[in-house]
Amino acid sequence: MSGNKFDLHDEMLATTSEDGHRVYLHPEDVIGKWRNRRTFFYLFWITIYFGLSWFKINGNPAIFLNLPAREFHLFGATFFAHDAPMLFFIFAGFTFFFAFLTSMWGRVWCGWGCPQTVFIDIFFQTIERLVEGKAGKRAKLDRSPWSIKKLFIKATKWLLFTAAAMLIAHGFIAYFLTPQEAYLLLLDPSQHPSAFIIMLFITALVLFDFGWFREQFCIIACPYGRIQAIFQDEHSYVVSYEPKRGEPRRGPDVDKAVEGDCINCYHCVKVCPTGIDIRRGTQMECIGCTACIDACDAIMTKIGKPTGLIRYDSEEAIDGRKTKIIRFRPLAYAAILIACIIGFVITSMAKQGLKLNLIRGSKTPYQVISTADKKPEIMNHFRVFLSSNDKTEYNINFKLKNSNGLVTMVIPALPMKVGKGNTKTNAFFKFPADILKNGNKIVELEMYNNGKLLTTYPVVLLGPLK
């Protein structure tokens, strides 16, 4: 190793000192076409993150997860708790989407779409630059002894960090409350005390991770970072350095007649958010952010050399061979992804028309009521959800089957008028306790539209065990 602090140890992370302590990174700013593209994507993702809870489709936010009501709205479609099997297609689809993405373009998600990268870059590093200055100035401030000035600067930075973390936390909570309720939590926490506590926890977690832990999460904690290599092959596009062109690097002991284009300026290392030297080849710590490409291109332009010494390319292309775009691995991932999408569409289409869902009241499974003749009567509370995906106007009535007239259903405003969208109401089932066997009984609820039977729905009535 040379005396240059950016000449990294062969067997040690740049973020770890010889005695095992963390080395805090201060990556330098970089400008260039890849930086501009990333900024566009970062702002796009932030707009999506904060905007989806405000943008409404069919009268509901684009994404609204109403956990107390066990009702979930996703881009105009409404799902209920018993639709959980559909989550298989969603989770499997996301898994193979990332597998396909990685097999084609490496760890591109980490550098271009991961919330960790996006929020740190747009919010936290922007705050650092405004409060503490550029990378060299920040590093000098960290090395300096504590003083009133340093304490004030650090306190200002962390106060702004906290504000940014709270904004991010509120954006997350807005998917579970209405956006208005989420952003009023600080003014009146008593309206949603549990949501307020969760918001504070998320704020603390974001503050710790984005404000301090940062690249350590990408390097040692992120599960995707640990398994990315199994999705890639030598034809995957990754951020790469071309040693045939760059080596031997310029230096006092290198003959100018044979030296490569790399002038050993370490600018690619200085701008790296995880502190690696990309000239050592593809590494697990590389998040594919392309900062080193812009840094190297700027140097190549200054010394009159062609750009692209570091570029987005495959290992095969770097070695002078042709990259295969169509190959078995990404095709297999794409096929499974398409199968997941088809499965989700088919199960979603099965929900077309008028659908009835009964969800048991969340407070108590049943209630014992005393009657005039002192015979115990049981009451079960259900929430009735009717969802329609067509323009048909329905007039809905309900009848109980196989109850021998012993079960009474109390529901307001019959017949129910249902149009496109969602209609919900409450229903109460009253019955004598002696019809129960082992604490339950199943009755069938028939749903009629203008006298025509549409469907029969099994209802499980609950009561005390005898």
N, C-alpha and C positions, 0 to 999 in steps of 0.2 A: 504493500500500500504506500501511496505517496503521502506527502504532508497535507494535501488538500482534503478538507473535511467532507467533501462530496465524493471522494474516492472511497466507496463503501467497502465494508468488510465482506470477505467472501462467504462467511458462514454465520452472519449475524444481520438481523433486520436493521434498517436505517433508523427505526424508531426505538431501538433498544441500545443502551450503553453497555460497556463491558461488564459493569457491575450489576446489570439486570434492570436498571431504572429506565423509565420512559424518556426518550428524546422527543421533545415537542417540535413538530414540524411547522415551518413558516413558508409554505410554497409561494414562489414569486408569481406576480400577475403575468399574464400572457395575452397577446392579441393575435388575431389571425382568422382565417376563414372557418376553421373548426371551432374556435371559441365563439364566433358569431352564431354558428349553427346551434351549438349547445345552449347558448343564451336564449335563442328562440324556443327551443324545446323546453327548457326549464320554465320559462314564462307561460308556455302553453300548458304544462302539467299543473302549475300553480293555479292558473285560471280554472282548469278542470276541477282541481281539488276544492277550491272555495266556491265554485259556481254551481256544481251539481246539486247541492242542497237547496239552492235558491231557484234553479230552473225547474219549472213545473211541467209535467206531462199528465194529461187527463185529471187535472186538479190536484195532483200530488207531486212532491219533489221528485226529481229524476231518480235519486236514491234516498230512500227513507226507511230506516229499520226500526219499526215500532215494536220494541221488545215487550212492553207490558201487554199490548193487544195481540202479540204474536202475529203481526201483520207486516209484510215486507214489500215495499214498492221498488221495482227496478225498471226504469226506463218505460213506464207506462203499464207494465204488467204487475199484477198483485199476486203474491204468494203467501201461504199460511204455514203454520208450524208443521202440518202433516205433509207439506210439499218438500220436506227435508231431503228425500231421496234425489231430488233434482240437483241438490248441492254436489252430488257425486260428479255430474257432468261439468259443473262449474269448476270445481277444484281440479279434476283431472284435466280439463281443458287448459287451465292456467299452467299446470305442471308441464304439459307437453308443448304449450306455447313457448315457455321459457327454454325447454329442451331444444326445440326447433331453432329459436332465436340464437341460442348459444352455439349450436352446431354450425350455423351459417356465419355469425358475426361475433363470436366470442362473448366476452363479458360486457357487451354493449349496453345491456340494461343498467348495469351498475354505474356506468359513466354518464348515461343519457336520460334515464328514467327513474332510478331509485330515489325514493323520498329522502333518504339519507344524504345523497349527493346534491339533490335539487335544493333542499332547504338550507343546507350548510352553505352552498355557493351563493344563493340569492339573498338569504337573510343574514346568516351569521358571519360569513367572511366579508360581506359588504359592511356590516357594522364594525368589524375589526379594522377594516381599511379606513373607515371614516374616523374612528376614535383613536386608533393607535398608529396609523400610517401604513406605509408599504412594508414588505416582508423584512427588509433589513432593519428598519426602525422598530418593528415589533420584536424581532429577535434581540436587538440591543436593549429594549425596555425590559424583556424577561430576564436578561443577564444582570441588569442593574440592581443595586440594593434597594430595599423598600424605603420610600420617602412619601411625603404628603402628596406630591405630584403623581407618583406612581399609583398610590392608593386611590386617588381621585379618578385617574384614567381607568384603572381596572374596575372600580365600582361603577363608573358610567357604562363601561362595556357590558358588565354583567347585568346591570339594570335594563339595558336595551335588549340583551339576550333573553331576559325573563319576559319582557313584553312580546318578543317574537315567539317564544315558546308558548305563551298563553294564547296568542293568535292562532298558532297551529293547533293547539289543543281544542280551542273553540270550534275551529273548522271541522275537527273530527267529531266532536259532540253534536254538531249540527246535523249529522246523519242519523242521530237517534232521537233528537228533539226537533222542533221546528227551528230554523236558523234564528228567528227572533228570540225564542226562548234561550237558545244557546248563548247568544251574545249579551243577554241580560242577566246571566248567572252571577256576574260580579256585583251587579246592583242589588239583586235580591236572591241570595242563595237559598232562602227558605222555600222558594217555589219548587225547587228540585234539589234537595240536599244531597241525595245520592249522586246525581249527575255533577254537582259542584265538587264533591270529593273526588270523583273520577277525573274531572277536569284538572284538579290540582295535582293528582298523581301523574297524569299524562304530561302536564307542564314540567314537573320535576324530572320525569324520564327524558323528555325532549331536551331539557336544559343540560342534563348530565351528558347525554349522548352527543347532541349536535354542538354543544358548547365546549365540551372538554374531551370526551372519549374519541369522537370523530373517526379518523382512519383506523383506529384500533379495532373498531367493530368490523370494518371491512376485512381487516387482516386476520383477526383471531376469533371473531364471534359469528360472522355471517355464515349460515349453513350453505347458502348458494355459492359463496366464494370457495367453500371447501370441496364442493362436488362438481364445479363447472368443468373440470378437466375431463370427466367421463363423457360429457356431451360433445367435446371438441375432437377434431382430428387435424391432420396436417393440411387439410384443404380449407379449414375455417379461417375466416378473415379476422385478424387480430392486429393490434398495434405492434409493428415489427421494425427492427433495425436491420439494415443490409450490410453485413460485415464484409462482403466481397468488395463493396465500394468504399466503405468507411475505414477499413483496416489496411495497414497499421496506422494508428492514430498519430497525428502530428505531435512531435515532441523533440527535445534536444538530442536524443539518442537515435532518432529515426532519419534515415537518408531521405532527403527531399525528393529524390527521383522515384522512390517507391511508396511514399507516404500516401495514405488514403484521404478521403474528403473530411473525415471527422477531425476537428481541430482540438478535441478534448477540452471543450469549454465548460462542460458539465451543466450547460443551460437546461438540457433535458431532465437532469436530476433535480435542479433547483425548482422547477415548476411542478414536479410530480406530487400529487396530493397524498400518495402513500409512500413517497421517499425512495422509490426503486430506481435502478439504472437500467433502462430499457435495452441498452446495448448488450446486456448479458443474456438476452433472449426472452422468450415468453415466460412470465412468472405469475404465480398464483396471486400475488398482491396487486397486479395490474388491473385496474377497473375499466380500462378502455376509454378513458376520458379524452384522449388525443391531445392533451396539453403539450406533451413532448413533441408532437408533430409540428405544431405551430412554432414552438421554441426553436426547433432545429431548422425549420424552413426559413425563419427570420435570419438565422446565422448564415445559412447557405446563400441567401440572397445578398447579404452584406459582403461575403468574400467572393462573390461571383461564381458560385457553384450551382448546379441544378438542385432544385428542391426534391424532396422525396427520399432523402437518406433514411429518415424514419417515416413510415407511412402505414396506412391501413391496408394490409395485404395478407396473403396466406404464407405459411412456411414453405410450401411448394414453390410459389412464385418468387419468394426471396432467394431460393436455391436455384432459380432459373428454369423451373419446370412449370407446366400449365396447371392452373387451378381447375379442379372439377367441381362445377356448380351442382350438377345433378348426380347424386350418389345415394347409397342405400340409407345411411344414418339419418340425414335430414328428411328424406322421403318417408321413412318409417314414422318419425315424429309427426310429420305433417299429416300422414294418413290417420294416425290415432287422434290427432287434434280435430280433424274433419269429422271423424266418427263421434267424438264428444259433442261437437256442434250439432250434428244431425240428431243425436240422441236427445239433446236439450230441446231442439226445435220440435221434435215429435212429441215429447212429453208436454211441451208448452201448448202445442196445438190441441192436445187432448183436453186442455182446460177451456177450449173455445165453447161458446154458447153460455148458457146460464148455469152457474155452479153454486151449490149450496155447501156451506161449511159451518159446523157448530163447534165452538170452542168453549170448553167449560170455564166458568168464572174462576178467576185466579185466587180469590181470597179464601173461600171454603168450598170443599167438594159437595157438601150438602148442609141443609139446615133443618132441624127438628122443630115442628110447629105444633103447639097444643090446639086441639079443637074443642068445640062445645061439649061433645060427648066423651071427652078425655081420651079419645083414641089418637095415638101419635100419628102425625102426618109429616111427610118428608117433602122438602122443596129443593130442587136442583136448579141452579142458575147457569144459563148458557148465553153466549154471545152469538148471534146469527149473522153470518156474512153471506151476502148474495153478490156475485160478481158476474158481469156480462161483458162480452167482448164484441157484441154485434149491436145493431141499431134497433132491434126488436123491442117493443114496449110490452112488458110482462105485468100481469095482474095475478099475484101469487097468494094462494091459500094453502093451509096445512091441515092434514088430518092424521090422527094417530091410529096405527094398525096394531092388531094383536094385544091390545091393552084391556079388553073387556070392559071398557068404559070406566076403569078404575084410575086412569091417569088423565090428568087435565093439563092442557097446555095453555098458558096465558101469554099472549103476545099482543102488543099494541098495534093498532092501525091495520087491521086486515080488511080487505086484501091489500097486500103490499105492492106498490107500483114501482117497478124496477126498469130503468133504462140502461144505456151503456155506461159502464163504470161500476162503482161499488156502492152497495147499500148495506147498512148494518143496523141491527136493533137488538133488544134483549128478549129472551124467552125464559119463562119459568115453568117447570114441570112439577105438579103437585100430585102426590099419590100416598095411599096408606102404607105404613111400614111393613105390614104383613104380606105384601106381594113380593118382597125381596127374598132372594135366596142367596145365602152367603154374602149378603151386603150389596147385591147388585141385581139388576134386571135389564134386559135389552128389549126395547120396543122399536117399532119401525115408524118413522115419520115420512108420510107421503106429501110430496110437493106438487100442487096443481097450478096450471096456468089456464085461466078461463074455463075451469072444469076439466081440463085435460091433464092426466097424470104425466108428470115429467120425470120424476125420479123418486126412489125410496131410500131414505137415509137411516142407518141404524143409530140409535141413541142409547148410550149406556147410562142407566139411572143408578145412582149410588146412595147408600144409606148406612146406618150402623149395622155391624155384624150382630146376629142374634146369638 
